[in-house]
Every structure is written in structure tokens, then in C-alpha cells.
Amino acid sequence: MNEGNACPSASVGILVPKTPSGFFAGVSIKNYLSTYLKIVEPQIIEVMPCQLKQLKINQKIDKLYVLGLGIKNTPPSALKDFIGTYEERIALWVDHHPGSRLISELKGKYNYLHGSDKDSASTTALMGIKLGKCIKQEWIDATNHFENPFFFLPNHLVKHYKKIIVPANGQTKEAKKLFSEYLLTGKPSIDEIHLLLSKQA
């Protein structure tokens, strides 16, 4: 990918699993897009792998970055159908799950980063290896914990996520937006996020 292919922010979508590890993967690729392609407001689309077959992507989104939605929990037929429908729009697909190399056989016209549990503990960790320092180690550590909490200890971001996102209930979307802004810019602060959410409750 090069900056010459950068597209307006509103036309970029990031597809992630609706999980804590998907949240940190989304933040990581947002920082990559902002740093290298000057895309600052992509749309985050949360979906579970089993829902790929039913997913309809808005026609206004002409570039897709797909993270962690691979072979592990998705039937190959559903992946094939999804890629067949959206391959012209897929700019990057990243998946660390074992067997993810099989997806390359579907021959989509996009950049594909694959790995295995031996190579990287999470999709964010794989992006850290392949995409550079804009994928922060603390985001990798948090994602690794959510992927394998018995092997990776929780860091401070994991604890903040559990205090901010988990109890948010109906405010989950707003909580994720605020926490994402904190991770990317440092503002609002953690205390300010709690205060903002308490006022909206």
C-alpha cells in the first residue's frame, strides 16, 4: 500500500470481530492508516465471523481493512462468498489464526498478512511485526491477553478496558469511541471518560 492510493476517510471501513481483541486491532490499524495514509476517520464495523455471510457493506465504503476474521470460526464457503462480493474493495486482510494461509488460495485482489499461533499471538501482534512501530506494544500486549488470558498477563489497558467498556451496557458504542480516542490521542483522560459516561447514564 502506498500513499498515492489513499482515499477519503469516509470511504474507508475497518472490519473487526466484536471482541476485546477486535477493539485493539481496530485501534491499531486506525493508527497505521492515520500515520501512513492520513486517513483519520475510518468507519469501524464490528461483526462476528459467523455473520460474514449475511453482512452487507455500505456502497459508500470503497476500501476495506479486514482484521482477525479468518478461517478459525468461519466456514470456507462463507469466506469465499464474502471475498467474491467485496474483493475489489479489500485493501488489506490480516489474520493470525492457524490455517489462515488457506485463505490465500481464494486469490482475492488484496494484500494478505497471515500467520499462525507460532508466529504471533494475535492479529495485532502480527500487524506489529508487518506494519511497524505505529502498532504500539501496549496494544499488542492487551490483545494478546484477550486472545490467551492464561498465557499473557493483563496490562493497564486491559484493566481500563474492563472498567470502561464492560460495564457500559447501552453506552458501549460511546465508551469504545472515547477509549479509542484516548488510546490514539491521549484525550479525554481515563477519569474524564468515566465522568462523561456517568453523566450520560
C-alpha positions in Angstrom: 0.0 0.0 0.0 1.3 3.5 -0.7 0.1 7.0 0.0 -0.8 7.5 -3.6 -3.7 5.1 -3.2 -5.0 7.0 -0.1 -8.8 7.6 -0.2 -11.2 9.9 1.6 -11.7 8.9 5.3 -15.4 8.5 4.9 -14.9 5.8 2.3 -12.8 3.5 4.5 -14.1 0.7 6.6 -12.3 -1.4 9.2 -13.9 -4.8 9.8 -13.1 -6.4 13.1 -14.5 -9.1 15.4 -16.9 -7.8 18.1 -14.5 -8.8 20.8 -11.9 -7.0 23.0 -9.1 -8.2 20.8 -11.0 -6.9 17.8 -11.3 -3.5 19.5 -7.5 -3.2 20.0 -6.9 -4.5 16.4 -9.2 -1.7 15.2 -7.3 0.9 17.2 -4.0 -0.4 15.8 -5.0 -0.2 12.2 -6.5 3.2 12.7 -3.1 4.4 13.9 -1.4 2.8 10.9 -3.9 4.5 8.5 -3.6 7.8 10.2 0.3 7.7 10.3 0.9 6.5 6.8 -2.2 7.2 4.7 -3.5 10.3 6.5 -6.9 8.5 6.9 -8.2 9.8 10.3 -11.9 8.8 10.4 -12.5 5.3 9.0 -15.7 3.5 10.0 -15.3 0.6 12.4 -17.6 -2.3 11.5 -17.9 -4.9 14.3 -19.0 -8.4 13.2 -18.6 -12.0 14.4 -17.0 -14.4 11.9 -20.2 -16.4 11.6 -22.0 -13.3 10.4 -19.8 -12.6 7.4 -22.3 -14.4 5.0 -25.1 -12.0 6.0 -23.0 -8.9 6.2 -23.9 -6.0 3.8 -21.2 -3.3 3.4 -22.4 0.2 2.6 -21.7 1.1 -1.0 -20.1 4.3 0.1 -17.2 2.3 1.6 -14.8 1.6 -1.2 -11.8 0.4 0.9 -12.0 -2.4 3.5 -9.4 -3.4 6.0 -10.4 -6.9 7.4 -8.8 -7.9 10.7 -8.9 -11.3 12.6 -11.9 -12.6 10.6 -10.4 -15.7 9.1 -10.6 -19.5 8.8 -10.9 -20.3 12.5 -14.6 -19.6 13.1 -15.8 -19.0 9.5 -16.8 -21.7 7.0 -14.6 -21.5 3.9 -17.7 -21.2 1.7 -18.7 -18.0 3.6 -15.2 -16.6 3.3 -15.3 -17.3 -0.4 -18.6 -15.7 -0.9 -17.6 -12.6 1.1 -14.3 -12.2 -0.9 -16.1 -12.8 -4.1 -18.5 -9.9 -3.3 -16.0 -7.4 -1.9 -12.6 -8.3 -3.3 -12.4 -5.1 -5.3 -12.7 -3.1 -2.1 -10.4 -5.2 0.2 -7.2 -3.2 0.7 -5.8 -5.4 3.5 -6.7 -8.6 5.2 -4.9 -9.7 8.4 -5.4 -12.9 10.3 -3.1 -14.8 12.7 -5.2 -17.9 13.3 -3.8 -21.3 12.4 -4.8 -22.3 8.9 -5.2 -18.7 7.8 -2.8 -19.3 4.9 -5.6 -21.3 3.3 -7.5 -18.1 2.6 -4.8 -17.0 0.1 -6.0 -19.8 -2.1 -9.2 -17.8 -2.7 -7.0 -15.4 -4.7 -8.5 -12.1 -3.7 -7.0 -9.0 -5.1 -5.8 -7.6 -1.8 -2.7 -7.6 0.4 -3.0 -10.5 2.8 -1.0 -10.9 6.0 -1.3 -14.3 7.6 0.4 -16.2 10.3 -0.1 -18.9 12.9 0.0 -19.1 16.7 3.7 -19.9 16.4 4.3 -16.7 14.5 2.1 -14.2 16.5 -0.3 -14.5 19.4 -2.9 -12.1 17.9 -3.8 -10.2 14.8 -2.5 -7.0 16.4 0.9 -8.8 17.2 1.1 -9.9 13.5 0.4 -6.3 12.4 3.2 -5.1 14.8 5.6 -7.4 13.0 4.5 -6.5 9.5 3.4 -2.8 9.8 5.9 -1.3 12.2 6.2 0.8 15.3 2.8 2.6 14.8 1.3 -0.6 16.2 2.1 0.1 19.9 3.5 -2.7 22.1 0.9 -1.9 24.8 -1.9 -2.5 22.3 -0.3 -5.8 21.3 0.1 -6.9 24.9 -3.6 -6.1 25.6 -4.8 -8.0 22.5 -2.5 -11.0 23.4 -4.1 -11.1 26.8 -7.6 -11.2 25.4 -6.7 -13.9 22.9 -5.0 -16.0 25.6 -5.5 -14.8 29.2 -3.9 -17.9 30.7 -0.6 -17.2 29.0 -0.4 -13.3 28.8 -0.9 -11.2 31.9 -3.2 -8.2 31.8 -1.6 -4.8 31.3 -3.0 -1.4 32.4 -5.0 -1.1 29.2 -6.8 -4.4 29.8 -7.8 -3.2 33.2 -9.0 0.1 31.8 -11.0 -1.7 29.1 -12.7 -3.9 31.7 -13.6 -0.8 33.8 -14.8 1.3 30.9 -16.3 -1.0 28.2 -17.6 -4.0 30.1 -19.9 -2.1 32.4 -21.0 0.4 29.7 -24.1 -1.7 28.7 -26.2 0.6 26.4 -23.3 3.1 26.1 -20.9 0.5 24.7 -20.5 2.3 21.4 -19.8 5.7 23.0 -17.5 4.1 25.6 -15.5 2.4 22.8 -15.3 5.7 20.9 -14.0 7.6 23.9 -11.5 4.9 24.9 -10.3 4.7 21.3 -9.7 8.4 21.2 -7.7 8.2 24.5 -5.5 5.4 23.0 -4.9 7.3 19.8 -4.5 10.9 21.2 -4.3 10.8 25.0 -7.6 12.7 25.3 -10.0 12.5 27.0 -8.3 11.1 30.0 -9.4 7.9 31.7 -11.0 9.9 34.5 -12.8 12.2 32.0 -14.1 9.2 30.2 -15.7 7.8 33.4 -17.1 11.2 34.1 -18.6 11.6 30.6 -20.2 8.2 30.7 -21.6 8.7 34.2 -23.3 12.0 33.0 -24.8 10.1 30.1 -26.1 7.2 32.1 
